[in-house]
C-alpha cells in the first residue's frame, strides 16, 4: 500500500476530491437477512452490544438497553464519495 502512495518525481500531479456529508436516516432498527445482523444502533455505542441476531433474547436485551438509554438508535449517517 505504501508503494502506491509514493509520488515519483516524473509522475503527473493530480487532485483528489473527497466529499463528506451527514444525511438523516429513519429512527428505526433493521434486520439484514443476508448477514443476520441488526442495524440502526449508533456507532458510538454499537460496539457494546453484539449485532448478530441469534435468538429473541438478543432482541429483549437490545430493547432493555434502548429503554435504559445505554445505547440509542442512529439518526444520521455519514456518506463519503
C-alpha positions as CSV (number, residue, x, y, z in Angstrom):
1,X,0.0,0.0,0.0
2,X,2.8,2.4,0.9
3,X,4.3,1.9,-2.6
4,X,1.1,3.1,-4.2
5,X,1.0,6.3,-2.2
6,X,4.6,7.4,-3.0
7,X,4.8,10.1,-5.7
8,X,7.5,9.7,-8.3
9,X,9.2,13.0,-9.4
10,X,8.3,12.2,-13.1
11,X,4.7,11.4,-12.4
12,X,1.9,13.9,-13.2
13,X,0.3,15.5,-10.2
14,X,-3.4,15.1,-9.7
15,X,-6.2,16.5,-7.5
16,X,-8.4,14.2,-5.4
17,X,-11.8,15.5,-4.3
18,X,-13.4,13.8,-1.3
19,X,-16.9,14.8,-0.3
20,X,-18.5,14.0,3.0
21,X,-21.9,14.7,4.4
22,X,-24.3,13.5,7.0
23,X,-27.8,12.5,5.9
24,X,-30.8,11.9,8.1
25,X,-32.0,8.3,8.4
26,X,-35.1,6.7,9.8
27,X,-35.1,6.3,13.5
28,X,-35.6,2.5,13.5
29,X,-33.8,-0.8,13.7
30,X,-33.4,-3.0,10.7
31,X,-32.5,-6.7,10.3
32,X,-30.5,-7.8,7.3
33,X,-31.3,-11.3,6.4
34,X,-28.1,-11.7,4.3
35,X,-25.7,-11.4,7.2
36,X,-28.2,-11.9,10.0
37,X,-27.3,-8.6,11.7
38,X,-29.4,-5.8,13.3
39,X,-28.6,-2.3,12.0
40,X,-29.6,1.1,13.3
41,X,-27.6,1.4,16.5
42,X,-25.3,4.4,16.6
43,X,-21.6,3.6,16.0
44,X,-20.6,5.2,19.3
45,X,-22.5,2.6,21.3
46,X,-22.9,-0.3,18.8
47,X,-19.7,-1.9,20.0
48,X,-21.2,-2.6,23.4
49,X,-23.8,-5.0,22.0
50,X,-23.4,-7.9,19.6
51,X,-25.4,-7.0,16.5
52,X,-25.7,-10.7,15.4
53,X,-29.3,-11.9,15.6
54,X,-29.2,-15.3,17.3
55,X,-32.4,-15.5,19.3
56,X,-35.3,-13.5,20.6
57,X,-33.2,-13.0,23.8
58,X,-30.9,-10.7,21.8
59,X,-33.9,-8.5,20.9
60,X,-35.2,-8.4,24.5
61,X,-31.7,-7.4,25.7
62,X,-31.5,-4.8,23.0
63,X,-34.9,-3.3,24.0
64,X,-33.7,-3.1,27.6
65,X,-30.6,-1.3,26.6
66,X,-32.5,1.2,24.4
67,X,-35.1,1.9,27.1
68,X,-32.4,2.4,29.8
69,X,-30.5,4.9,27.5
70,X,-27.3,2.8,27.5
71,X,-27.4,2.7,23.7
72,X,-29.5,4.6,21.1
73,X,-30.7,4.4,17.6
74,X,-28.9,6.3,14.9
75,X,-30.5,9.3,13.3
76,X,-27.7,10.4,10.9
77,X,-25.3,8.5,8.6
78,X,-22.0,9.7,7.2
79,X,-21.7,9.4,3.4
80,X,-18.3,9.7,1.7
81,X,-17.9,9.9,-2.0
